[in-house]
Amino acid sequence: MRLFRFKFLLLGIACISINTQAQQSAKTSAAVKFIDPKNMDFTIKPGDDFYLYANGVWIKNNPVPAKETRWGSFHVLKDFNTSVVKSLLTEAASNKSLDGSPEQRIGDFYAAGMDSIAIEKLGFTPILPDLKRIDQIKDLAGIINEAAVMRTKGIASPMFTFYVNQDSKNVNTMISQLYQGGTTLPDRDYYLKDNTRNLKIKEAYQAYIVKLFTLTGSNETIAKKNAEIIFAIEKSLAESQLSRVELRDPVKTYNKFSIADFSKTTPYLNWQLVLAKMKVNGQDSLLVSSPKFFSDLNTLLTKTSIPDWKIYLQWNVLKKSAPYLSSAFVDANFAFNQVLSGQKVQTPRWQRMSNLTDDAIGELLGQLYVRTYFKPEAKARMMEMIGNLRKAFEIRIKNLDWMSDVTKERALAKLAAFSPKIGYPDKWKTYEGLKINRATFFANVRNAEAWEYHDMVNQLGKPVDRTRWGMTPPTVNAYYNPVKNEIVFPAGILQFPFFDPNADDAINYGGIGAVIGHEMSHGFDDRGSQYDKDGTLRNWWTEEDRTKFEAKNKMLGEQFEKYTVLDTLHVNGKLTMGENIGDLGGLNAAYEAFKMTQQAQSNEIIDGFNPDQRFFLSWAQVWRGNILPESAAQQIVVDTHSPGQYRTIGAPVNMDAWYKAFNIQPGDKLYKNQEERLKIW
Ligand SMILES: [Zn+2]
């Protein structure tokens, strides 16, 4: 479900990689080469292009499969996890399990989604009541009411985004938060910048709108008119949105209001009433990421006619529901996504339904997943590595030549306060009251979404629940959450090439060790460093240290701005700043921790490489991958992570150890002299 992923992004959570869709077996035997020279391209000098040197042959031999948009270490592992999930779901669906048990509910959810005959028969009848109800709206109050109520029923989230999270300046309290939204295309740029690429996408988007309206009975002329109306409303919302770079500023986007005062800035949106419709009660204040977006929305509410708003609301129902209706809708949805992503063929139904089950009721599925696929030994080993990374980070902070003792002391206190979560939640979501029925796929999806919404809203007025997770157990990813000051590693990523209990330390420290370091460094990146050890948004830096830190960050941004994608598109140094600092700090800390191991102190050669070489090759191996040009172009605009090829080299070119390991010399293309090599953490 989109809602879940979007919400996740909003919370300011910084992760290791964006999961789009998505093998070799993750089980590795002793005979397996953890660094396989057959994947490398020895015709390339490591100092000229370390990414291709380490991965060139693998990249040549592993093009993006037709059903995918990217293909690399993350996706291969994700694909493996999805096949594991599929077998769990198929088994659950074929067994008669106790009613209400995790097995029954995930089995029925999946089986309902796989029943394409039943889904086909229904056509778009599941959304007919919504379309009719919207059709009967008479006035603006009705429009606003519908936009509010839709959320509580899991139908859609029109006009703006709403969520509940900790108040970042009062982290022991949960608070309502309003955020910009209401658009469909992946970024405001697609509405506002008229280059060839965007024009093509805009055209495809309008065609998609026309298609869904004609499928639900509108004639072509009306459907085309609808597309114009919807685009105009969304464009207007896009004009009021902050850019992704602006949204990264936690201070600027922290605006606390009493609900009564905020309503005065938006006379047509009485938030006391709107929030009550959204099942938010007993609250007197809220946070708003961009007040201007809401005052503009208020103006738009009066400028736009009621019939036009009705079309916009119907569109929100259509676009959200299309993937769960009959094949005509699913195909139209895919045709539009194809233009955005370049994907050649539709992902198989079993894969989509496995992913959907994970998105919708992932903590039921996760209970089965970890029972078979997560070993307590992995958790113990991770705890040990996290301890070693923490030690290494501590040494590095103490040794920083640019930071004063007083700021160092606070940084060390923050480091000591990081709380790790590994594998899966200690306390599972129960999904109590959520009905899953094998005969009602569409209702299952909506009910699950509505359940998540109520579960979120029900946190208001209660103590902060620190056991909650933002990712499901099979996820191949990891994250840092600044308001909880926690680093989180789902079971799904604790496999090769990130981690393997049989691998040598160089592999594990260059892989999951660097991921641990990356998440820790998020606590000290340009954004995360504005939160203190308790997760409170509060400056703990001296002014002088902050100035020095920002100057270093700017230099790192400039290094990344020089990296190009598709010839003309450059990496956005400001958008990717936090991730690049995460990689640089993370790989350095992982290397420092690796140096404490026996292997690092030996000269042992394995498969032709010494310990330091294996460490950096392991890091490079994590980032190998191919991506379709359309997806690469989108990534540059929306993704806070730099492309994998530049993540491979971005940190190493600043590390003396990498130069030494591969004998990189002046004249090599990636060579930087001592003054150019950046050391931030
Ligand atoms: Zn990250």
Residues whose N, C-alpha, C, O or C-beta is under 5 A from the ligand:
A	BS01	ZN	A14 C15 I16 E579 G582
